[in-house]
Amino acid sequence: MRAQVYRSIDTANTFLGLAFPSEVLMILSVFWGTAVSLPPFTGLLVTVGAYIALRVATAGKAPLHLQHLILFRARRAFHAGRYSPASRASSSPVFPFAARRFRDLPQEGKS
């Protein structure tokens, strides 16, 4: 039996079917950008088009898929495709006063 206290953890925070706050803020920024730069009806059409495009792009995906995808792409762009600190360790300076050990690699001569 699940405790009644934890039932809110499983609920998704959505507004008009969009994940809150990432996707909602994207649509609000499109709305604000079109409100200050385009005529009212054209801005409304662009905002509704962006909403529909976002709903179609995230249909069937896990919650907050778009937020994770954007962060994944940003990390990939900023770190030249290397993701973990272990993969970036080769570019770090070597400590000159001790031998370098690798725990994950087998010792020489042993397979």
N, C-alpha and C positions, 0 to 999 in steps of 0.2 A: 504494500500500500504506500502510495506517495503522500508525503506530508503536504498539507494545504498551504504551508508557508512558502514552498518553493514553486508553486504553480505559475508565478509571474516570470520565472526564469525562462520558461519554454515559449512564452508569447513573443511574437515579433513586434517591434516598434515600427509601425508603418503609418504613412499618411498618404491617402489616395493610392495605396498599393505600392508606394515607393519606400525603400528602406530609409529610416530616419537615423542620423541626420545627413548622411553623405549624398544620397540620391535626391532628397528633398532640397538640399542646398544647391545642387547642380541646377535643378529646374528653377529655383528662385533666382539664381544668378542669371539664367537665360531670360527670365521674366524681367528682371531689373535692367539688364543690358538692352533688351528690345524696347522697354518702356521709355528709356532716355534717348534712344537713337532712331526709332521707327515710329510711323504713325500707329495709333492705337489698334486698329483692326489687324494690320499687318503684324504687329508685335504679338497680338493674341494668337494669330495663326502660327507664327514661328514657335511660340511657347507651347502650344498644344501639339505641334509637330514634334518638338523635342521630347515632350512627355510621352507621346506614342512611340517614338523611336527608342526611348529608354526602356519603356515597358516591354517592347518586342525584343530588345537586345538582352534583357535580363529574364525573360520568360523561361521557366524551367530550370533556372540556375539556383544555387544555394543562396541563402540569405547573405547579404553584404558581399556578393560575388564581385560586383563592380568596384567596390572599395579595395578589395584585396587585389584585383587585377591591376588597378592603377598603381597601387603601392609596389606590386611586383615589377611592373614596367619601369617605375621610377628607380627602384634599386638596381635594376638591370642596366639602366642608362647611366647612373652615377658611378657604378662600380665596375663598368666594362664587362658585364656578364658574370662576374665572380660574386657569389652570394654569401658564403660563410666566412668567418674569420680564419678558419683552417685553410681555405683555398687562397686567402690573401696573405698567408704567413710567409710565403716564399719572397714576397716583396719587402718584408720587414728586415731591419738590420740584424745581423747575427751578433750575439754576445761574444766578445773576443776572448774572454778569459776562461771559457769552459767548452767542453765538447758539446756538440749538438746531438740530442737523442730524439729518436722517434719511437714512441710507444706502440704505434699502430703497425709498424713495419717489422717483418721478421729480421732477426739478426743475420749477419752475413755468415754463410756456410750452413745455415739451418733453414730447412724448407717447411 
